[in-house]
Amino acid sequence: MDIKYDAIIVGLGPVGSFMALLLEKQGLKVLAFDKEKDIYQLPRAVSMSDQGLRMHQTLNLEDIYIRNSDAPEGAGFVDANLEFIGDPLMVKGLVTPNGWGPLNMFHQPYTDREMRDKLLNSSCDILVEHELVAFTEESGEVFSTIKDVNTNEIKKVTCTYLIGADGANSKVRELNGIEQEDLNYDRNWIIIDLEVFDDSDLSKIAIQICDPKRIGTYIPTHSPFKRWEFEIFEDDNIEEFSSDANIHKLISPWLQPDQYKILRKAVYQFNSVLANEFQKDNCFLIGDSAHQNPPFMGEGMMTGCRDAMNLSWKIGMKHNYALDRSLLNSYQVERKPHAKFIVENSLGIGLLMEAYAHTPNIEDVPPELVMKGYASFVIPPLDEGIFFKGKSDPSNMSGELFPQPVKYIDEQVAERCDYLLGNNFALVSRSKIKLSDDESSFLTKIGSKIITLDKDMVESNIWMSSMIAEDRIYIIRPDKYVFGSTTEDISLAELIQDLKSRIGFNN
C-alpha cells in the first residue's frame, strides 16, 4: 500500500539531512532515506562558511558546527619553501555581513552524528539501508520504489517532491536521465587526515602549496585533526604512493611519524562537473548530485546547503500558501549559475597553484589566473529569479544577501537576530512602514513580517549602516536575499505588486 509524503529526500549526508529538517520546519511530511546504515565515520567535508552558519542558525543548528570546529586565522599561497607568495589573507576576528567569522573548520564525523540525532528526534520518517530503485511522475505526483538492501523488500511511496541529495553518483540523477557538463579539471589527489598528538606548533593558516615537485594543500581543521592534500601524477603507483612510508615522507616538512596517527588516506579524483538540469518537474537535485568541484574554495558542502535553503523556502511557501508553479521553476534559474561560479572558481584556484609552481618568475603568471586567488572567495549575488523585475540590481540591492541584524556589546557580537526577520518574506526599514489595506492583507496572507530596525542595531553594525539608507524599505526573502528596495524611482507599491506576480500569488 502506498504511503503519501509531501517530500522524499534521497541521501542523508549533511546536505540531505539539512534539507529534511528545513522542510520539516515548513510543516511538510518528510521521508528521508539512505542506503548506508550509519554516518560515514571519517572526515570528508571540513569547512563551514559564515553563510553556512547563518543558514544552520535558521534551525538552531549552528552550535553543532561551532562546538566541533576551529576558526583558521587566514589563508594563502606558499612556494616550495613554504614562504608566502604575496601576503596571506588574514581573517582572525573579522565578522562578516552574515554575522559570523568567515570560516570554521569542523570534524565531520562529530557534526554528522549530531545532525543524525536531530533527524532521528524530528517528525521526519527516516530509513537507513534503503535505496531508490525507480520512480515515475504523473499529474504532479512522484511514485517511487525503494528497496531494503538487506532483505530486498520493496516499498512503494508517493510524494509531491522528490529531492536527490545522493551525491556524485546520484541515483536520482541517473534515473531522471540528466547528463552532466564536464568543466575539464580532473586530477587525482590523495587526502590525508591525521590526528596530531600536539598541534601547538602547527600553523593556523590554511595554505595552498605551490611546489613544482608536487602541489598540495594544508588545512588546520578542528584540533587535534589536520588535513593535507597532494596531487598524484599519472606515473605514480597508487599503492606505493598511498603507503604509510610515503605519507610520512609527504608530511615530513611539518611532523615526524611519532607525532600523529593516520586516520584516513584516500585517493580522490577532483572533478569539476555540473548537472545539465537541477530540476525536472517535481524532481530536484541538490548538493553533489547537482555539482561537484575541487575543494580549493572549501565551498562544496556550502553550495549544497545554499541549494537546500533556496529550494526549501520555495517548496514550503508553495505548500503553505497555494502559490503557483513559477516559484519552484526559479530554483534552477537561481542556483545553477551560482553553483557554476563556485565550480569554475574552485578549479581556477587549482590552475593558479599549478601556474605559481611551474612559472620561474611569479610576475609572469597571467593576471587572469591571479584573479582566481582568494578574491574568488567573494561569493557573488544571485543573478536572476525571484527579484524585483526578475533580475539582480545593485541600485535596489536585489540579489544581495541582507546583513544579519546583530547586537554588539563592547564591540563583540552579543546576539545574532535573524529571528527578527522571520521565516517568510519581511519588510524592513529604519522608519515606520505605511501600507495600504490591500498590501497589508497580501503580506499577512503569505506570513510576512514588518520590521522597524532599532537605531542602535543599525548604527553599531558597519555592514547594516552602510547598506540601509534612512528612507528605504527593503523586502527580504526567506533565505535572507534582498528581493528589492524602494528608491527614488521604485515605490513600495511597485515592489509589492511585482512580488505578487513573481511568487505566483493568485488569491
C-alpha positions in Angstrom: 0.0 0.0 0.0 1.4 3.4 -0.9 2.4 5.9 1.7 2.0 9.6 0.7 4.5 12.2 1.7 4.9 15.8 0.8 8.6 15.3 0.1 11.1 12.4 -0.1 14.8 13.1 0.2 17.3 10.5 -1.1 20.6 10.8 0.8 21.3 11.5 4.5 24.6 13.3 4.2 24.9 16.8 5.7 23.0 18.5 2.8 20.2 15.9 2.7 19.8 16.0 6.4 19.7 19.8 6.4 17.1 19.7 3.7 14.9 17.3 5.6 15.0 19.5 8.7 14.3 22.6 6.7 11.2 21.1 5.2 10.0 19.7 8.5 10.1 23.2 9.9 7.9 24.3 7.0 5.3 21.8 8.2 5.8 19.2 5.4 5.5 15.4 5.9 9.0 14.2 5.0 10.6 10.8 4.3 14.4 10.7 4.1 16.5 7.6 3.5 20.0 6.4 2.8 21.5 3.2 1.5 24.1 3.2 4.3 23.3 2.1 7.8 25.2 4.8 9.7 27.0 8.1 9.1 30.4 7.9 7.4 33.0 7.6 10.2 35.8 9.5 8.6 36.0 13.2 7.7 35.2 14.4 4.2 33.9 18.0 4.2 35.8 20.2 6.6 34.7 23.8 6.1 31.7 25.8 7.2 31.4 29.4 5.9 29.8 32.4 7.6 26.8 32.0 5.3 26.7 28.3 6.2 26.5 29.1 9.9 23.8 31.6 9.2 21.8 29.1 7.3 22.0 26.5 10.0 21.1 29.2 12.5 17.7 29.1 10.9 17.2 25.7 12.6 19.2 26.5 15.7 21.9 24.0 14.4 24.8 26.4 14.3 26.1 25.3 17.6 26.7 21.8 16.2 29.4 23.3 13.9 30.7 25.9 16.3 31.2 23.3 19.1 33.1 20.9 16.7 35.3 23.3 14.8 38.1 25.8 15.0 38.4 29.1 13.0 41.6 29.4 10.9 43.5 32.7 11.1 43.8 33.1 7.4 44.8 31.5 4.1 47.5 32.0 1.5 49.6 30.6 -1.3 53.2 29.4 -0.5 56.2 28.3 -2.5 58.3 25.1 -2.2 60.0 26.5 0.9 56.6 27.3 2.5 57.2 31.0 2.1 54.1 33.1 1.2 53.6 34.3 -2.3 52.3 37.7 -1.6 50.5 38.4 1.7 48.2 35.8 3.1 44.5 36.8 3.6 44.1 37.2 7.4 40.6 36.9 8.8 41.1 36.4 12.5 38.5 38.5 14.4 36.6 39.5 11.3 32.8 39.4 11.4 31.1 39.3 8.0 27.7 40.7 7.0 26.3 37.3 7.8 27.2 38.0 11.5 29.8 35.2 11.8 33.5 34.8 11.1 34.4 33.9 7.5 35.3 30.3 8.1 35.2 27.4 10.6 37.0 24.1 10.1 34.9 21.2 11.5 35.3 17.5 12.1 32.6 15.8 10.0 32.1 12.6 12.0 31.2 14.7 15.0 28.8 17.0 13.2 27.2 14.3 11.1 26.5 12.3 14.3 24.7 15.3 15.9 22.8 16.0 12.7 21.7 12.4 12.5 20.5 12.6 16.1 18.5 15.7 15.3 16.9 13.9 12.4 16.0 10.8 14.4 14.3 13.1 17.0 12.4 15.0 14.4 9.0 14.3 12.9 10.7 13.1 9.7 10.4 9.4 8.8 13.9 8.1 8.5 15.0 4.9 6.8 18.6 3.5 6.5 19.9 0.7 4.4 17.3 1.6 1.7 17.9 2.6 -1.8 15.9 4.1 -4.7 15.1 1.6 -7.4 12.8 3.5 -9.7 10.3 6.4 -9.9 7.8 7.9 -12.2 6.0 11.2 -12.2 2.4 11.7 -13.2 -0.1 14.5 -12.6 2.1 16.3 -10.1 2.9 13.2 -8.0 6.1 11.2 -7.9 5.7 7.4 -7.4 8.9 5.9 -6.0 10.0 2.3 -5.5 12.6 1.8 -2.7 14.3 -1.4 -1.6 15.6 -2.6 1.7 19.3 -3.5 0.8 19.3 -6.3 3.4 16.0 -8.1 2.7 15.3 -6.9 -0.8 11.8 -5.9 0.4 10.2 -3.4 -1.9 8.3 -0.4 -0.6 6.1 1.9 -2.7 5.9 5.5 -1.7 4.3 8.6 -3.2 5.3 12.2 -2.8 4.8 15.6 -4.3 8.5 16.4 -4.4 11.4 14.0 -4.9 14.8 15.5 -3.9 18.1 13.9 -4.8 20.8 14.6 -2.2 22.5 11.3 -3.0 26.0 12.5 -4.0 28.2 12.4 -7.0 26.9 9.0 -8.2 23.3 10.1 -7.8 20.7 7.5 -8.5 18.0 10.3 -8.7 20.1 12.0 -11.4 20.7 8.7 -13.3 17.0 7.6 -13.2 16.0 11.0 -14.4 18.3 10.8 -17.4 20.1 14.0 -16.5 23.6 14.4 -18.1 26.5 16.4 -16.7 28.7 19.1 -18.1 32.4 18.5 -17.5 34.4 21.7 -16.9 37.7 20.0 -17.5 39.5 19.8 -14.2 40.1 16.2 -13.5 43.1 15.4 -11.3 43.8 12.6 -8.9 44.8 13.7 -5.4 45.4 12.0 -2.1 43.6 13.3 1.0 45.4 12.6 4.3 43.6 13.2 7.6 45.7 13.0 10.8 45.1 13.1 14.5 48.0 15.1 15.8 49.2 14.5 19.4 50.4 18.0 19.9 49.3 20.6 17.2 50.5 23.7 19.1 53.4 24.3 16.7 51.3 23.9 13.5 50.1 27.0 11.6 46.5 28.1 11.9 46.7 29.5 8.4 45.4 27.3 5.5 47.9 27.2 2.7 48.0 26.2 -1.0 51.4 24.7 -1.6 52.8 25.7 -5.0 55.8 23.3 -5.1 56.9 22.4 -8.6 57.7 18.9 -7.4 54.1 18.4 -6.2 51.4 20.9 -5.4 49.3 20.4 -2.2 47.2 21.9 0.5 47.4 22.1 4.3 44.2 22.7 6.2 44.2 23.4 10.0 41.0 21.5 10.8 39.3 21.1 14.2 42.0 20.3 16.8 43.6 17.8 17.1 42.8 16.9 13.5 44.7 18.2 10.5 44.4 17.6 6.7 46.9 17.5 3.9 46.1 17.0 0.2 48.7 16.3 -2.6 48.3 15.9 -6.3 49.0 12.4 -7.7 50.8 12.2 -11.1 49.9 9.8 -13.9 53.1 7.8 -13.5 52.7 7.4 -9.7 52.0 3.9 -8.4 48.8 4.5 -6.4 49.5 1.7 -3.9 53.0 2.8 -3.2 52.0 6.4 -3.1 49.3 5.6 -0.5 51.7 3.7 1.7 52.4 4.8 5.2 56.0 5.3 4.3 55.1 7.7 1.6 52.6 9.5 3.8 55.3 10.0 6.4 57.6 11.5 3.6 54.9 13.9 2.4 54.2 15.1 5.9 57.8 15.4 7.0 58.1 19.2 6.5 55.6 19.6 9.3 55.7 16.5 11.5 57.5 13.3 12.3 55.7 9.9 12.3 55.6 9.6 16.1 53.7 12.9 16.3 50.5 11.8 14.7 48.1 8.9 13.8 46.9 8.5 10.3 43.1 8.5 10.3 42.5 8.3 6.6 44.4 8.3 3.3 42.0 8.3 0.4 42.6 8.8 -3.3 40.0 11.0 -5.0 39.6 12.4 -8.4 38.9 16.1 -8.1 36.2 16.8 -10.6 34.5 19.9 -12.0 31.1 18.9 -13.2 27.6 20.4 -13.3 24.3 18.7 -14.0 22.6 20.0 -17.1 19.4 20.3 -15.2 18.9 20.9 -11.5 15.2 20.1 -11.8 12.7 18.2 -13.9 9.1 18.8 -13.0 8.8 17.9 -9.3 12.2 16.2 -9.1 15.1 18.3 -7.8 18.9 17.8 -7.4 20.8 19.4 -4.5 24.4 19.1 -3.4 26.9 16.8 -5.1 24.1 15.3 -7.2 23.9 18.6 -8.9 27.5 19.9 -8.9 31.0 18.7 -7.9 34.1 20.9 -7.7 37.7 20.7 -6.5 37.9 21.5 -2.8 40.2 24.5 -3.1 37.5 27.1 -2.2 36.1 24.9 0.6 32.6 25.5 -0.9 31.3 22.1 -1.9 29.1 21.4 1.1 28.2 25.1 1.4 27.0 25.2 -2.2 24.7 22.2 -1.4 23.4 24.0 1.7 22.6 27.0 -0.5 20.6 24.7 -2.8 18.7 23.3 0.2 18.0 26.8 1.6 16.8 28.1 -1.8 14.6 25.1 -2.6 13.1 24.6 0.9 11.5 28.0 1.3 10.0 27.8 -2.2 8.5 24.3 -1.6 7.4 25.5 1.8 5.7 28.6 0.6 4.0 26.8 -2.3 2.8 24.1 0.1 1.6 26.5 2.8 0.2 29.4 0.7 -1.1 27.7 -2.5 1.3 29.6 -4.8 1.7 28.6 -8.4 4.4 26.7 -10.2 6.5 29.8 -11.1 8.0 29.8 -7.7 9.5 26.3 -8.0 10.7 27.0 -11.5 13.0 29.7 -10.2 15.2 27.1 -8.4 17.3 26.1 -11.4 17.3 29.7 -12.7 18.9 30.9 -9.4 21.0 28.0 -8.3 22.7 26.7 -11.5 24.6 29.8 -12.5 25.6 30.4 -8.8 26.9 26.8 -8.5 28.7 27.1 -11.8 30.6 30.1 -10.4 31.8 28.0 -7.5 32.9 25.1 -9.7 34.7 27.4 -12.1 36.5 29.4 -9.4 37.4 26.3 -7.4 39.1 24.8 -10.5 40.6 28.3 -11.1 42.5 28.1 -7.8 43.9 24.7 -8.8 45.1 26.2 -12.1 46.7 29.1 -10.2 48.5 26.8 -7.9 49.9 25.0 -10.9 51.0 28.3 -12.5 52.7 29.5 -9.4 54.5 26.2 -9.1 55.7 26.0 -12.7 56.4 29.6 -13.6 60.0 30.6 -12.8 59.1 34.3 -12.4 56.0 34.7 -10.3 55.4 38.1 -12.0 54.8 36.2 -15.3 51.8 34.3 -14.0 48.8 35.6 -16.1 46.7 38.2 -14.3 43.5 36.4 -15.2 44.8 33.4 -13.2 45.9 35.6 -10.3 42.4 36.9 -10.1 41.4 33.3 -9.3 43.2 33.6 -6.0 41.4 34.2 -2.7 39.4 37.0 -4.4 37.4 34.1 -5.7 36.0 33.6 -2.2 33.8 36.7 -2.6 30.6 34.9 -3.4 28.5 36.9 -5.9 24.9 37.9 -5.6 22.2 35.7 -7.2 21.6 37.0 -10.7 18.1 36.1 -12.0 15.0 34.8 -10.3 12.6 35.9 -7.6 13.8 39.5 -7.5 12.3 42.9 -8.5 11.8 42.7 -12.3 13.4 39.3 -12.2 17.0 40.5 -12.1 19.6 41.5 -9.5 20.3 45.2 -9.5 22.8 47.0 -7.2 20.7 50.1 -7.3 18.0 48.5 -5.2 20.2 45.7 -3.7 18.1 42.9 -5.3 20.1 39.6 -5.4 22.4 40.6 -2.5 22.3 39.0 0.9 20.8 41.2 3.6 23.1 41.7 6.6 22.2 39.8 9.7 20.9 42.2 12.4 23.2 41.8 15.4 23.6 43.3 18.8 27.0 44.3 20.0 28.4 44.7 23.5 31.9 46.1 23.8 32.4 45.7 20.0 31.7 42.0 20.2 28.7 40.2 18.8 26.4 39.6 21.7 23.3 38.3 19.8 22.5 37.4 16.3 19.0 38.5 15.4 17.9 36.9 12.1 14.8 35.7 14.1 13.5 39.3 13.8 13.2 38.8 10.0 11.1 35.6 10.5 10.9 32.6 8.2 9.0 34.1 5.3 9.2 37.4 3.5 9.9 40.5 5.6 9.6 44.2 5.0 12.5 46.1 6.8 13.2 49.7 7.3 14.7 52.2 9.7 11.4 54.1 9.7 7.8 53.0 10.3 6.3 51.4 7.2 2.9 52.5 5.9 0.8 50.0 3.9 -2.5 50.1 2.2 -5.2 47.7 3.3 -4.6 45.5 0.2 -0.9 45.5 0.7 -1.3 44.6 4.4 -3.7 41.8 3.5 -1.4 40.3 0.9 1.6 40.3 3.3 -0.4 38.8 6.1 -1.6 36.0 3.8 2.0 35.0 3.0 3.1 35.2 6.6 5.3 38.3 6.2 6.8 40.3 9.0 7.0 44.1 9.1 10.2 45.3 11.0 11.4 48.7 12.0 15.1 48.2 12.9 16.4 49.7 16.1 18.7 52.7 15.5 21.5 51.3 17.7 21.3 47.9 15.9 21.8 49.6 12.6 24.5 52.1 13.6 26.6 49.7 15.6 26.8 47.3 12.6 29.1 48.6 9.9 27.5 46.3 7.3 24.0 47.3 8.2 24.7 51.1 8.5 26.5 51.2 5.1 23.6 49.4 3.3 20.4 50.6 4.8 19.6 54.1 3.7 17.3 56.1 6.1 14.4 56.4 3.6 14.5 52.9 2.0 12.2 49.9 2.6 13.7 46.5 1.8 11.8 43.3 1.0 13.8 40.4 2.3 13.3 36.8 1.1 13.0 33.8 3.4 16.6 32.9 2.6 17.8 36.4 3.5 18.4 37.6 0.0 17.0 41.0 -0.9 14.1 40.9 -3.3 14.4 44.7 -3.8 14.2 48.0 -2.1 12.5 51.3 -2.6 14.5 54.0 -4.4 13.7 57.4 -5.8 12.4 55.5 -8.9 10.8 52.5 -7.2 7.8 52.8 -4.8 6.8 50.3 -2.2 3.6 49.7 -4.1 5.6 48.7 -7.2 7.8 46.3 -5.2 4.8 44.6 -3.6 2.9 44.3 -6.9 6.0 42.8 -8.6 6.5 40.4 -5.6 2.9 39.1 -6.1 3.5 38.2 -9.7 6.9 36.7 -9.1 5.8 34.2 -6.4 2.5 33.3 -8.2 0.1 34.8 -5.7 -3.4 34.5 -7.1 -5.7 34.9 -4.1 
